[in-house]
Amino acid sequence: MPSDQGLDFTCPIPLQQYPNIVLAHGAGGRLMHTLIDEVFAKALSNPDQEAEHDSAVLPHETARLVFTTDSYVVRPLFFPGGDIGELAVYGTVNDLAMSGATPRYLSAGFILEEGLPIETLQRVVHSMKSAAERARVHIVTGDTKVVERGKADGLYINTAGVGVIDDGVDIAPKHVCQGDAIVVSGDVGRHGMAIMAVREGLQFESAIESDAAPLADLVAQLIDAGINVHCLRDLTRGGLASALNEIAKTTGYGIAIEESAIAVQEDVSGACELLGLDPLHVANEGRLVAFVAPEDAERARDIMRAYPDGGSAEVIGTVTGGTPFVTMKTFGGTRIVDMLNGDQLPRIC
Amino acid sequence: MPSDQGLDFTCPIPLQQYPNIVLAHGAGGRLMHTLIDEVFAKALSNPDQEAEHDSAVLPHETARLVFTTDSYVVRPLFFPGGDIGELAVYGTVNDLAMSGATPRYLSAGFILEEGLPIETLQRVVHSMKSAAERARVHIVTGDTKVVERGKADGLYINTAGVGVIDDGVDIAPKHVCQGDAIVVSGDVGRHGMAIMAVREGLQFESAIESDAAPLADLVAQLIDAGINVHCLRDLTRGGLASALNEIAKTTGYGIAIEESAIAVQEDVSGACELLGLDPLHVANEGRLVAFVAPEDAERARDIMRAYPDGGSAEVIGTVTGGTPFVTMKTFGGTRIVDMLNGDQLPRIC
């Protein structure tokens, strides 16, 4: 620590003087201000932020708002196809999009572990910046806390998101009807297996890449095309199986799907077999399931197929009467698809 | 783990079957749903939440929005005068209030360490519920992640907040003028010293209690009384000294304060002396500094004094011309009050 900073406190402490995070970076004093100015503000500042204000004052809104939050604790921080910063943007944007909202603003709260290289933080923050540009949201407010070595795992990020819903758009589980077609926007299981392959040191011809991507534009395209969208769900933790079970439980309807309609990349299904996992339980970060009026099913699928990385979108089943179970027709018969039990995939997002 | 849950997946797993957090509580499957239903939804559910939706759809707004976020990593989780749950509500509500907003909605993101007693989590969640009622905000959306033992410290909470600003209200650092009176809403240093006294095992006649409290009603009272409020700042990490230095740095004005006008409880100043701390650098969680037109100074102070726990509110100084320093008249002369250097008080919020 420099010995005398009594009179130069308007000058920031040079960033390179502390190449790794120390507790003082979270203490509210000069080092924290240096971090904010040099790392966060440089990458993320935008017209909605006012200097040195505790909160972001946003333009006048005249719409229904949507509000959501997610924390991100993925390990490792960087993986094929993405990193924690990208996930922290797309994951929250996608939660907003599932209600038919246009994502507008994100907050970003960082919990940093003492010893984290500033260079790692800079990479993550730049990745958030690019992801926010791609998803057309503004990161308008943030916070940094630092905890002692061994009290976090590099860094954790929380983002909360605010979006607006156009009049007339009403997408929610309560609108699911018997007879609805169930359409999935692409192949499943890639994000979870990209992470697990890195952790387990699995070798394939090419690395399995996460499907991490923003979905709000796809949702807007479905709505703009006049598709009668009843409910949307992004397929994150717990995978397709958990999303379908949640909808069955909430609506009281049964769900019948066909295994042959669900696309799984060959290396993903190989890795799942190796690790004893069911790809339907594996997380995705750029996939959604849509419940739409049956007459709109093919049109919805075609819009999804035209969306980046959506080539294997497919109608996978229908909403049925009866008991709130998810059943799947397989090569050999029919089986129940349960919600994930246990912790097969900790910290994949 | 029970051996056969194949067909009873609509029944939650009894909460008491896992008295401590396990990784599966964050995996997106049945245990996570049990935790959400039994711990979070029971305490925090409200009319703005729809069952099993990824985000909260909120009523139509026609106002300027304010958006803010903070993570809370305080250690210990419970301390005299408050706990992490209360802080997570008041801290974020107060950030909204500092722009003159009426706080409306909070999100709550939990990062839980494997092994955390569910009973501890329940205490914290109930405390958040009471705090939200007191501050008249709704916790409308949330998220839970679980990390392995040794990768967090019990639990961390992030809250983001959304508020609305009435037309005509515009409170921000850019409105600070030369000649403004500086009014502090009560005695300073209590929150930080309540935490430090517990950590250091200091014994006083009675425990130092945190000043944690919501401030939005106080701000509303100042505005409603027609006080010309130019800028507000809550005195959290870095204390009064950092807040004043931030305003000096942002506005380019000097700030002159009088030590004798700043109230510090006797046991707080005793504890500070013992630990070699300056009470002006110590965090508060229920105090604000207001920059107001000079003719409104006494009236602002009197409103603060009538607010709960505000008996020692006082006009402590003025905004001056000259260089952007904070100077303090003391018994012996005048000294510069610097921003906090280093990490004297890690993890106090």
Interface residues (C-beta under 8 A of the other chain):
Chain A: M1 Q5 G6 L7 F9 T10 V22 L23 A24 G26 A27 G28 G29 R30 L31 M32 H33 E50 A51 E52 H53 D54 S55 A56 V57 L58 P59 H60 E61 T62 A63 R64 L65 V66 F67 T68 T69 D70 S71 Y72 V73 D95 L96 M98 S99 A101 Y105 S107 A108 G109 F110 I111 V140 T141 G142 D143 K145 V146 V147 E148 G150 K151 A152 D153 Y156 N158 A160 G161 V162 G163 I165 A172 P173 K174 R233 D234 T236 R237 G238 G239 S242 N245 E246 I247 K249 T250 H281 A283 P324 I336 D338 M339 L340 N341 G342 D343 Q344 L345 P346 R347
Chain B: M1 Q5 G6 L7 F9 T10 V22 L23 A24 G26 A27 G28 G29 R30 L31 M32 H33 E50 A51 E52 H53 D54 S55 A56 V57 L58 P59 H60 E61 T62 A63 R64 L65 V66 F67 T68 T69 D70 S71 Y72 V73 D95 L96 M98 S99 A101 Y105 S107 A108 G109 F110 I111 V140 T141 G142 D143 K145 V146 V147 E148 G150 K151 A152 D153 Y156 N158 A160 G161 V162 G163 I165 A172 P173 K174 R233 D234 T236 R237 G238 G239 S242 N245 E246 I247 K249 T250 H281 A283 P324 I336 D338 M339 L340 N341 G342 D343 Q344 L345 P346 R347 C349
